[in-house]
Amino acid sequence: MNMMAKAKIAMAEKAAAAKEKLENLDIKAEKEKLYANEYVQKAYDFKQSAKHATPRRWISEQMGYPLEKHVYYTEDGYINTLFRIPGPKGFPEAAGAQGKPVVLY
């Protein structure tokens, strides 16, 4: 038997083993086992609550930081978006009141 035939037989055996494992898998039990992990549940809850929001804005609001969104166009036609936290936590009115201006070039 040549090397190619041996490789095909090995691949067929692996595929059959994977198919058998998949057929015997209890998905509901596996999900319950996974969600029993506290960290996985927290990550899942975070993902679900952020599902319909702009992630950057949602995260900054949850953490108490103000957020600015700036859209600018380049000479070659690209549209870029820049997000900026303009001030300290919990003080949206302080945005831009102190510090030096930021220059992008």
Residue pairs with C-beta under 8 A, 6 or more apart in sequence:
34 40
35 41
35 44
50 58
50 59
56 67
56 83
57 67
57 69
60 66
60 67
60 85
61 67
63 89
64 89
64 90
65 85
65 89
65 90
66 85
66 86
66 87
66 91
66 92
66 95
67 83
67 84
67 85
67 86
68 83
68 84
68 85
68 86
68 95
69 81
69 82
69 83
69 84
70 81
70 82
70 83
70 84
71 79
71 80
71 81
71 82
72 79
72 80
72 82
72 104
73 79
73 80
74 80
82 104
84 102
86 94
86 95
86 96
87 93
87 94
87 95
87 96
87 97
87 98
88 94
